Amino acid sequence: MTVALMWEARAVEGRGAELLAWARELELPLTPVRRESFRGPQDRVLVITWWDAAYDAELPELPEPDGELITRPVHRWRFESLGTD
């Protein structure tokens, strides 16, 4: 089974590039099958990691950045892949 973990944060205005660099530099204790970073409006950063694991497996997640870098707590979601159409 493939599980995708989504991590999304909103940087303080004008600090989106800094938040993106912070997220991209973080190393997880295990290596996911795939890891992809995205940026969006309002200085948002999204990181998705894909894992070959059970849906409820304990998997490493990106932590919360320094509170001075973000405007609110990080949002996290977990999804089970259903394959490609």
Secondary structure by P-SEA (a helix, b strand, c coil): cbbbbbbbbbccccaaaaaaaaaaaccccccccbbbbbbbccbbbbbbbbbccccccccccccccccccccccbbbbbbbbcccc
